[in-house]
Amino acid sequence: MTYKILSFCGGGFRGLLSALMLRELDAKFKEETGRKLTDTADMLCGTSTGATITALLGIELTPEELVALYEGPIRAATAIGQTNDPHNPLFPNPRQQIGRLPKQIADRVDMAIREIKKHILFTTFQLGTPARGETPGQTWGPVLFHNLPQSPSADTRLIDAVMASGAMPGLLGTYSIGDLQYVDGAFFNHDPTLAAVAAAVDPLTHMNLKVETVSVINFGTGLMPNWIGSDATCWGAYQWLNGVGGQDDNLPQILSNMAPNQQIPVLNMILNGTSTNSIPYLASMMLGDRYANLNPQLSQYIGEADTSDNAIRVFKEALASLDFSPALAVLKRHWT
């Protein structure tokens, strides 16, 4: 029997593209099998905006409702409270954003993740802030919130897991749960696929799963290729941290609200290189024909907080050009 995972990457408002892809794939799957794709999945996992998608699917919203939320309340929430001061987060009050969600949804995400019917998993990164009975730095590192059997985090509130996973530096401040501070799951990994597979086959969960029984459909938030066109032979720390300035480079300002022309090449390698490139590469090696990655290339760079009509046009163009056949083949072989 196949253990089936839907995985959702980070990317701010680009999560709309993930929602659009899910809606279309779900419709194609339903046409073939008469079943909803989200009903068939055993686990939902997400990072940052993917954590939002994961939570909303976890409380049993449909893909259609998910798209409507991104195009409505989430778009409105992402467009508020912006500042051009790089010394402050773009959105200083994340609770204001939560308040833009319809009340019936906001109420439903105020539950422990153990109450979610499906297995659910979120990535985040803990800053090593001293907690009661701990020494500074003791808890520094990646964290998984999940409700798998034997989970130590199953009592975490769903909204807390989502906010901790989505606290991207530059966009938001850190998110506190008790005495501990968390930042975006991208610093664990922007793509939660391997984390989800590892948790699923972990002997400590006592699910007795093997890697060869796991299948994953991963939803990206749009591929935006990076490269350094400048000669980096003699770069010191300053160039790696403060941008390259060459006309042939294609490195975005990966942290929102940075000073102009700061590209931070080393951070692009760490976040974009390892997640956008390495994780699909490794996942395909490990899972073979049980894995599909849906991540169409965008025609231009779209920032995490870009909610413009142009951004939505770019997402829909990417969707129109996407070949769903690899994902449909995985579904036909392993999900039906």
Secondary structure, DSSP 8 states (H G I E B T S, - for coil): --EEEEEE---GGGHHHHHHHHHHHHHHHHHHHSS-HHHH-SEEEESTHHHHHHHHHHTT--HHHHHHHIIIIIHHHHTSS----TTS-SSS-HHHHHTTS-HHHHHHTSSBGGGSSSEEEEEEEE-----TT--TTTT-EEEEEE-STT-TTTTSBHHHHHHHHT--BTTB--EEETTEEEE-THHHHSS-HHHHHHHHH-GGGT----GGGEEEEEE-S-B---B--S--TT--HHHHHH----TT-B----STT--TT---HHHHIIIIIIIIIIHHHHHHHHHGGGEEEE--B-SS---TT--SHHHHHHHHHHHHH---HHHHHHHHHHT-
